[in-house]
Amino acid sequence: MRSLWLLLALVLGTNARCQDLLTARAKAWLDTLTSPAFDGRGYVNDGDHRAAEWIAQQFQRFGLQPVKQDYFQPFQFNVNSFPDSVKVRIDGKILRPGIDFLVDPESGKAQGAYALVHIAPDDLHTPERRRMTMGVLAGKAACVHWPATKNADTLRVYRQWERDLMHQVPVIKAVPKLIWSVAQEALPFPLIEVAAEALADSSALVELQVVNKLLSRRPARNVLGMVKGKGSKWVMVGAHYDHLGRMGPDALFPGANDNASGTAMLLSLAEHFGKKGNKPRHNLLFVAFAGEEAGLLGSQWCATDRPIDWKELRMMINLDILGTGDDGIMVVNATAQPRAFDQLVAINGSKGYLKEVKARGPACNSDHCPFVQRGVPAIYIYTLGGVAHYHDVMDRAETLPLTEFADLHALLRDFIQAWK
Ligand SMILES: [Zn+2]
């Protein structure tokens, strides 16, 4: 009896150590992907290109095969970028980039001092008022005050007004939360989003140093590696490695949760199935997507270019934001893929990996979407609970606990192996 306990303790201990090891390796990958050397895996300093090279090296190290002559699937898109220092002062007070303000991704240029003209919806409602307002604004900057709303139509109107103004003058706006993204085009003038406490109704002068650089037909690359299975069917595992990059030298967006975490999971699964003894049932294609933040561009290109036998592609699993898991995981498109969802729930139930596996309907919010649109069975998984930094400078590796990383790895591994 004692030896049985000893054996059990040994097995459990070994399993716990494997889990610790797996999470420690993921943490190291996360640190690499989010380090300043990769510049937020965006477009300033070509951080995304270096990340792609590094991922290809890992694929090679794991024994993955390239699909074509190398691990890359190149494509191109336009992207607006901010390589130089971005400076904003309101009434003489210097605002900190990334903390007190962000430039809207569609921003153009402005250099100089501008008197602020405070604008409300009434100033733009009718063509006459609009003409008057535009007359007053000449040579100045518009500080827009929109009443708070969650109505999507109203928000669309506000956005259109902002873009109309950005054709004429710099625009300033107070926002409750500073959330950045990537745009494929640039308007003539910038829109500066400012933390509410940095702007007042009495603010009178803004000094701007904003110079964008619109990169046209800039090259980007998905990174693809495959492991041959026993038959002709394919399962694809995807995660985008790109993030927002930098807003000038002072504001770095490390994108730890979004999506160094998903990229680390992609690598951990690639490493597992790349090992000689772990030959998968199906052929596996691992894809690290580029251009997700600019509009799902890498996954769109992959679903268009179709590097493998498309009619044999039986499942696409998209991994995006996997840094926590305290409250389990969400499966997007679960209602459209009930067999996959039920299987995830069943495996999780029998093995007790995660607290909960939840279902959501279809949503075009990440890289599974272009595949769903082309009739490929696809699901998208993200973790629930814990820290919630998103598209801001705080989404750093040191804030990310990877709470359920090892358990989720095990669930995905089992699911990939069980899928028919
Ligand atoms: Zn993402």
Residues whose N, C-alpha, C, O or C-beta is under 5 A from the ligand:
A	BS01	ZN	D258 N259 D320
